[in-house]
Amino acid sequence: MSKPPRALIADDEPLLRERLAAHLARLWPALQLCGQARNGREAVALYEAEAPEVVFLDVHMPGLDGVGAARAISARAAAALRPVHVVFVTAFERYAVQAFEQGAVDYLVKPFDEPRLAATVQRLQERLAAGAPDAAVLDALLAQLAARLSGASAPATPRLQWIRASVGPVVRLIPVDEVVYCRSDEKYTQVVWTGGEALIRRSLRELLDELDPARFVQIHRSVIVALPHVSQVVRGDNETAELHLRGRPEVLPVSRSYTHQFRQM
């Protein structure tokens, strides 16, 4: 017997989260709710920990919005070869109509009613039975929605493109795409990129808030790493792990708090 599907709900309004959870319990008793998130970053972390098949994401959330969270989740699902089905919950229908019409994601317009949710549940059940959605189509569509959303609403926090660092008497502009990992100590953060390394006076938390969550993940309280530069993760004792990098000798520790991010890889 196949395992029952699981879902997460992300919305910054607690009453709406509870209302959606209650409706789903009535309409889809077999669906297991694995958790609720208050914002996009919590949704991504919850997905990393639980890897549910369905995610309900409010489009407008503080910090990382629903579309940004969907892109990060989609990237992780594709890397782990796991299907993920996205449902956007939005007060603005125009943001999701294109996605809905192309069949890559579904959407609910606030305030949603039970008949509309019932139709969404039926489509999700059909899509789960049909298998994984096309990851490339989903990624392209989410990119289009992100562009439309940023143009139709208040601008989101811009993603960092360059890191300014002093290397001796020279100030370098390090392209974020070339960053391999960042490691912090008490006063500085070490930035290691394909062309060298440097120290900057910015905290790891400040960097993490501005970096693309689809590309960068935290693996230790003092280390964040760029996923494209990871070659393999070797599991160790006590739910720890070691992370190996492409073409580099360093081996980075993955602490117990962050090993869940590589559980499905």
C-alpha positions in Angstrom: 0.0 0.0 0.0 1.4 3.4 -0.9 2.0 6.0 1.7 -0.7 8.7 2.2 0.3 12.1 0.7 1.5 14.8 2.9 1.2 18.6 2.7 2.5 21.8 4.3 0.7 25.1 4.6 2.5 28.5 4.6 0.6 31.7 5.4 1.5 34.7 7.6 -2.1 34.8 8.9 -2.7 32.0 11.6 -6.5 32.0 11.1 -6.2 31.4 7.4 -3.8 28.5 8.0 -6.1 26.9 10.5 -9.1 27.4 8.2 -7.4 25.8 5.3 -6.2 22.9 7.5 -9.7 22.3 8.8 -11.2 22.3 5.2 -8.5 19.9 4.0 -9.2 17.5 6.9 -12.9 17.3 5.8 -12.3 17.2 2.1 -9.2 15.0 2.0 -9.0 12.8 5.2 -6.1 10.8 3.8 -3.9 13.9 3.4 -1.4 14.3 6.3 -0.5 17.8 7.3 3.1 17.8 8.2 3.3 21.3 9.5 2.5 25.0 9.1 4.8 27.9 8.3 4.5 31.6 8.9 6.7 32.8 6.0 8.6 31.7 3.0 11.8 30.8 4.7 10.0 28.7 7.3 8.2 26.9 4.4 11.4 26.1 2.7 12.9 24.8 6.0 9.8 22.7 6.7 9.9 21.3 3.2 13.6 20.3 3.7 12.7 18.6 6.9 9.6 16.7 5.7 9.7 16.6 1.9 5.8 16.6 1.5 4.3 16.1 -1.9 2.0 19.1 -1.7 2.7 22.7 -0.6 0.1 25.4 -0.1 1.8 28.8 -0.2 0.4 32.3 0.3 1.8 34.5 -2.4 2.3 37.5 -0.1 4.4 36.7 3.0 7.0 38.8 4.8 10.7 38.3 3.7 10.7 35.4 1.2 7.3 35.5 -0.6 5.3 32.5 -1.8 6.7 32.5 -5.3 10.3 32.7 -4.0 9.6 29.9 -1.6 8.1 27.8 -4.4 11.2 28.3 -6.5 13.4 27.2 -3.7 11.2 24.2 -2.9 11.1 23.2 -6.6 14.9 23.3 -6.9 15.2 21.0 -3.8 12.6 18.7 -5.1 14.2 18.4 -8.5 17.6 17.8 -6.9 16.2 15.0 -4.8 14.1 13.6 -7.7 10.9 13.9 -5.7 7.6 15.3 -7.0 6.2 18.4 -5.5 2.8 20.0 -6.3 2.3 23.7 -5.6 -0.9 25.5 -4.7 -0.8 29.3 -4.4 -3.2 31.0 -2.0 -3.6 34.6 -3.1 -6.0 37.6 -2.7 -5.0 38.6 -6.3 -6.2 36.2 -8.9 -4.1 37.7 -11.7 -0.9 36.5 -10.2 -1.7 32.8 -10.6 -4.1 32.6 -13.6 -1.3 31.9 -16.1 0.1 29.1 -13.9 -3.3 27.6 -13.3 -4.1 27.6 -17.0 -0.9 25.8 -17.9 -1.6 23.1 -15.3 1.8 23.4 -13.6 0.4 24.7 -10.3 -3.0 25.3 -8.8 -4.3 28.3 -6.9 -6.9 29.5 -4.4 -8.3 33.0 -4.3 -8.9 34.5 -0.8 -11.5 34.2 0.6 -11.8 30.7 -0.8 -14.8 28.5 -0.2 -15.1 24.7 0.2 -16.4 24.0 -3.3 -13.4 25.7 -4.8 -11.0 23.9 -2.5 -12.8 20.6 -3.4 -12.0 21.2 -7.0 -8.4 21.9 -6.2 -8.2 18.7 -4.1 -9.6 16.7 -7.0 -7.0 18.1 -9.4 -4.2 17.4 -6.9 -5.3 13.8 -6.4 -5.3 13.4 -10.2 -1.8 14.9 -10.5 -0.4 12.8 -7.7 -1.7 9.7 -9.5 -0.2 10.9 -12.8 3.3 11.4 -11.3 5.8 14.2 -11.0 5.2 17.5 -12.8 7.7 18.6 -15.4 10.4 20.3 -13.3 11.7 22.5 -16.2 8.2 23.7 -17.0 7.5 24.5 -13.3 10.7 26.3 -12.9 10.2 28.5 -16.0 6.6 29.3 -14.9 7.7 30.2 -11.4 10.3 32.6 -12.8 7.6 34.2 -14.9 5.3 34.6 -11.9 8.1 36.0 -9.8 8.7 38.7 -12.5 5.0 39.5 -12.7 4.7 39.7 -9.0 7.6 42.0 -8.5 6.2 44.3 -11.2 2.7 44.3 -9.8 3.4 44.8 -6.1 5.9 46.4 -3.8 9.4 45.3 -4.7 10.8 42.4 -2.7 14.1 42.4 -1.0 16.6 42.3 -3.9 18.9 39.3 -4.1 22.6 40.0 -3.6 24.5 40.0 -6.9 27.9 41.1 -5.6 29.8 40.9 -2.3 32.2 43.8 -1.6 35.3 42.6 0.1 38.7 44.1 1.0 41.7 42.1 -0.2 44.7 43.9 1.1 44.5 47.5 -0.2 42.1 46.4 -3.0 38.3 46.4 -2.8 37.0 43.4 -4.7 33.5 42.9 -6.1 32.9 39.2 -5.8 30.1 37.8 -8.1 27.7 35.8 -5.9 27.6 33.2 -8.7 31.3 32.5 -7.9 30.9 32.1 -4.2 31.5 28.6 -2.9 30.8 29.0 0.8 30.9 31.5 3.6 32.2 30.9 7.1 31.8 33.2 10.1 33.8 33.8 13.3 33.2 36.4 16.0 33.9 39.5 14.0 34.2 38.6 10.4 32.8 36.4 7.7 35.1 34.5 5.4 33.9 34.5 1.8 35.5 31.8 -0.4 34.9 32.0 -4.1 36.4 30.4 -7.2 39.1 33.1 -7.4 40.2 33.3 -3.8 38.9 34.3 -0.4 38.4 37.4 1.7 37.0 38.6 5.0 34.0 40.9 5.2 32.4 42.8 8.1 28.9 41.3 7.6 27.2 38.6 9.6 26.3 35.3 8.2 22.6 36.0 9.0 22.7 39.3 7.0 24.2 37.4 4.0 21.7 34.6 4.2 18.8 37.0 4.2 20.0 38.5 0.9 21.2 35.4 -0.9 19.0 33.3 -3.2 17.6 30.4 -1.0 17.4 28.2 -4.1 21.2 28.4 -4.4 22.5 28.9 -0.8 21.8 26.8 2.3 23.0 26.9 5.8 24.8 23.7 6.9 26.2 24.8 10.3 25.6 27.7 12.6 28.7 29.3 11.1 28.7 28.0 7.5 26.5 28.5 4.4 27.3 26.9 1.1 26.3 27.2 -2.6 24.6 24.0 -3.7 26.0 24.0 -7.3 29.5 23.6 -5.7 28.6 20.5 -3.7 29.8 17.2 -5.1 28.7 14.8 -2.4 27.4 14.6 1.2 28.8 11.8 3.4 26.7 10.9 6.4 28.5 10.4 9.7 27.6 9.4 13.3 25.0 11.0 15.4 23.1 12.4 12.4 26.0 14.6 11.3 27.6 14.7 7.9 30.5 16.0 5.8 30.1 18.0 2.7 32.6 17.7 -0.2 33.0 20.4 -2.8 33.6 20.1 -6.6 37.3 20.6 -7.4 38.2 21.7 -3.9 40.0 19.9 -1.0 37.9 21.4 1.9 35.5 19.2 3.7 32.7 21.2 5.5 30.9 19.9 8.5 27.1 19.6 8.4 25.7 19.8 11.9 22.7 17.7 13.2 20.4 20.7 12.9 20.9 20.9 9.1 21.4 17.3 7.9 17.7 17.1 7.0 18.4 19.4 4.0 20.3 16.5 2.4 18.1 13.6 3.5 16.6 13.1 0.0 19.8 13.8 -2.0 
